[in-house]
């Protein structure tokens, strides 16, 4: 008889789906592994790529598409691992393929994880997710019947819906789906959810929930490049911070530290950039930069740009914010590779100087058809 266990990621200690998949699905010998998931992102595949690679020739993955989340990068990552992939497209955005089932088995036993976790970094680590883990004894009639029903329900999808469940065999298949808008490009910013304008004074002070993190925070592998040029107006993600600090948000508690009203723009989660010059020469290069009029400050370059600000899904409107770049290259800060560009919060400081934003990410977007307009999302 199946032996169930309950996994409650984020709520219980020592519960996360990456560990569960790695340890629970590992049986020897492994004859077959089947995933049926709604969403696939590159950062999710990256977390368990070594595990999948061990069993790639015996792995089949059914991935939902046309859902605004599954990405070309995620499918490319699976294709690189040489697993068999089927895309599941219902033909509608209001009815999507939404299961989260992970199965492995051989002639004598099986392992099953069924719950809420998708093949994404959030699903495997960051979200509150719940799943049931089942150890299957194939000699038990009830267990064998359950496993057979589960496996056949997923593997028969292609026969039952041949137009909607299609094998993904080469990169051109993924590129075509991308051009048709059926999968996403992770290097292009997606529409902001819940971005309705709020009227009057903003009062949302709800802090971020405190969850158990059972492993070191995984490294997010950044997209190597944009897959295709954007074919519509919108925003492109150009920078992501690490968890915001008291200094970033201008709420320092140290007696000797005063709020500066600004935030230094550092490397954040973007690998391979020189934080001393990247923001001035690349992200904000289209702005009208001018040197400070005071001779003693002439090494400081100043600019101003329009920023739309969205915090925790609430659109707070557009603000003209100032930027400063220190152009000196003969200072100890420059030699130590420190950040040289900062954004001044100005009138937006009242929105960001709140402790409930500590640890959240600052994501910076640039308008595709106007490089002088930006969007800031903090969440």
N, C-alpha and C positions, 0 to 999 in steps of 0.2 A: 504494500500500500504506500502511496506517495507520502513523503515526509515534507510538510510545508514549513517554510520560514517566512517571516515578515520583515521587509526592509523598509525603513522610513528615513530616507536621506535628508540630512539637515536637521532632523529632530532628534534622532538617536545617534549616540556616539558609535563610531566604527561601522557606520552604514553609508556606503556610497556605491553607485552602480558600476563605476569602473572596476573597483575591487571585486564586486559580485560577479561581473562578467568574466574577469580574468580567472578567478578561483572556482566559481561555481560551475561554469560551463566546461571546464577542463576535465575531460575523462579520457582514459587511455585503454584501448585505442579509440580515437574519435572518427566515426564514419561520416557524419554529416553535421553541419551547423547551418541554421536558418535564422535570419533576422527578418522580422516584418515590422517596419517603423514608419511613422508619419514623416519625420524630419531628419535630414542628414546635412550636417555642416562639416567643413574641413577640420575645424578644431575638435569635433567629436571623434571623427575617424582617427585623428592624430593621437588621441589619448590611448587608443587600444590597437593602433596599427601593427605593433609587434605581435600582439596576440592573434589578430586576424591573419597576419602574414604566415604564422606557423601552420594555419589550417586553410590557406587561401583556396586551394584546389577543391576543398570539400565544403566551401561556404557559398551560400546563396543569400542574397539580400534583396528584399522587396522594399522599395523606397517610394513614399508618396511624393508626388510633384504637383504643380499648380496650387501651391498652398502658401506662397509668399515667404517660405523659409528654406526649404531644401535648395541647396546651391549647386552651381556647376562645379565649384571647387571641391565640394564634398563628394560629388560623383566622380570627378577626376581622381581624387585620392583613393577611392575604392577601385577604380579601374586600374590604377597603378599597382594595386595589391593583387590584381589578377583574380578577383572573386567574380562570381557570376552575379550580375545585377539585373533586376527588373524594375522599371519605372511603373508606378501605378498612378494613372491620371484619370480621375472620374469625369473629366470634361466640365467640371463646375468648381467654382471657388467656394460655394456655399455647402457643398457636400464633398468632403475630402477623405482620403485613406488615412485612418487615424489610430491604428493599433500600435502597441509597443510590446513585441514578443521576441524573446531571444531563446533559441532552442539548440540543444546539441544532443546527440545520441549515438549509440552503437548497438550491437545485437542484444546486449543484456541490460543496459541501463540508459537513462536519459536525464537531462537537466533542463529545466524550464524556468525562465524569468518572465513574468507577465505583470505589467503595471502601467506606469505613466511616463517612463524615461525614454526619451528619444536619443538618437545617435548624434548628440550635440554636446558641447562642453557644459552648457547649462543643465542638460538632462542627466549627464553622468556625474556632475559635481555640484553645481551651484544652486539649482532649484530645490524646493521641497518636493520630493518625488516619493511615491509609495509603490511597492511591488511585492508580489508573492513569489517565493523561490520554491520550486518543487523538485525533489529528487525522485526520479521515476524508476520503479522496478519492472522491467519488461516481462518478468515471469508472472507478475500479478495481472490477472485478466482486466481488472478495472483500470489499472495504470496503463496497460497496453492499449486499451480502447481509447482512453483519454489522449495519449500521445498520438495515436493514429488519426484521431479526429482533428486534433490541432494541426498536425503536419499536413494532412490532406486538405484542410480548409485553406491553408495558405498556398500550398503548391498547386492547387487546382485553379487558382485565380487566372492564370494565363489561358487555360482551356476554356474557362467560363466567360472570360472577358478579353478575347484576343485583341480587340481594338484599344483597350484601355491598359492592359498589362503587357508591356513590350520590353524585350531584351535590349539592354544597353551594352553594345559590343565594342564600340570604338569612340574616339574623342569627337568625331564629327557628329555622332548621335547626340552628344551632350551639347555641343555648340549649336546644333539646330534647335534643340529645346530652349536654349538660352535666348536665341534670336526670336523665338516664338513667344517668349515671356512665360514659359512654363517652369523654368527654374531661375534662381536668382544669381546675380554676380555679387560676391561678398565684398568686392572692392568698390562698389557703388552704394552709396547710402540709401537705405530703404525709407519709405514714408514713415514719419514719426507717428506712433500710435498715441491716441488720447491727447492730441495736440490742440484741443479746443481752447480758445482764448478765455482767460479768467477775468472777470470784471471786478473792479475795486481792489482793496488791499489783499494781497496773497497771504493766506493764513495756514497753509499746510505745513505743520511742524512734525509730522509723523516720522520718527527715526527709522533707520533700516533695521529689520528684524535680525536678532542675534541667532546664528545657526552654528552647528558643529561643522567644522571643516576637518575631515579626518586625514587628509593627505596634504602635502605641500601644494600650494596653488599651482595647477598645471600651467605650463608655458603655452601661450596661444601662438601657434605657428602663423605668421602673417601671410596674407596672399602674396604670391610672387609678383603678380602683375595683373592689370585689368585684362579680362578675357577679350572683350570687344569694346570699342568706343561706345559711350552711352548714346542711345538713339532717341532720347526724350529729355526735355528740360527737367532739372532736379538738382540734387546735391550729391557731392562725392565726399566720402569720409577721408580726411587728410591727416588726422592725428587723434590718438587716444592716450589719455593720461594713465598713470597708475592711480591707486586709491588716493583720493584727495586728503590732504593734511590740514591741520589747523592753520598753518601759515598760508596754504593755498586759498583757504576760505576766509582768511582774515579774522580768525577767532582764536588767536594765540592765548594760552593760559599762563605762560611764563612771565614772571614779574619784570624781566629785563627785555621782553620781546614786545614790540608795539606792532599793531596791524599796519601794513604798508599800503593797503588799498589796491594791491596788485598781485599778480601771480606769475611766477617765472615759468616759461614754457620750456620743458626739459624733454629728454628722449621719450619718456613715457613707455608705452608698450611697443613703440616702433623701433625695430632693430636696424642697425646700419646707418644711422643718421648722425651728423655732427650737430649737436644741439646749439653750438655757438653761432652757426650760420644758417641752419636749415630753415628756420622760420622767416628770417629776413630775406633770404635770397630765393626761396622757393615758394613757401605758402603765401607770404604777404608781399611778394615782389611787385605786384601790380598796383600797390598803394602809392600815394604821393608822400614819399618820405622827405623830411626836411630836418636839417640840423637845428639843435636848440639855439635860440638867439643869444643866449648868454655865453660869452667867450669861454668861461670856465667849464661850461657844459656842452661845448660844441661837438664833443665826441659822441653825444647822445643824439640818435636820430629818432624823430617823432612822426607818427602817422595816426590816422583815424579811419575807422571802418564801421560799417553797419553790421550789427550782430543781432540775429533773432535768438532769443533765449528760451529754452524749454527745460524745465526742471521737474523731474519725477512725472513726466508726461503732461505737464501743464504749460501751455504756451503763454509766456509772460510778455510777449511783444518784442518790438525792435528797438535797439538802443545803439547810439553812436558811442563806441568805446575807443579809448586811446591806447596806442602801443608805443613802447620805447625799446630801442635797440642800442646797446653799447657797442660802438664800432671799434673800440681800441683793441689792439692785438698784442700790446706790450705789457699787459697786466698779469698778476699772478692768477687771477680768476680765469683769464683766457688760457694761460699755460696749463692750468689744472683742468681744462676742458669743461668748465662750468657753463651753465646756460647764460645767454647774453640778451635774450629778448623777453619782454614781459607784457602782459595785458593788464590794463588798469580797469578795475571794475566800475569806477565812477558811480553813476546813479543806480547801477545794478547791484551795488554792494549789499543793499538791504535784502536782496533775494538770495545771495550766496553765503552770507555770514551766519550760517545756521549749523549747529552741531549734528543735526540729523543727516547732513550731506557728507559727513566724514566717511572715508572709505569708498565712496562712490566714484565712478569714472566721469571724466570730462571728455566728451567726444566733440571734435571740431570738424564741421563740414564746410565745404566751399561750394558756392553756386556754380554749376557747370557753365552756364552761359554768361556769368558775370563774376570774374575772379575777385572783385572788390566787395562782394557780399558773403557773409558767413553765418553759420548757425551753430550755436552752442547747445549741446544736450548734456545735462548732468543727471545721471541715474546709476 
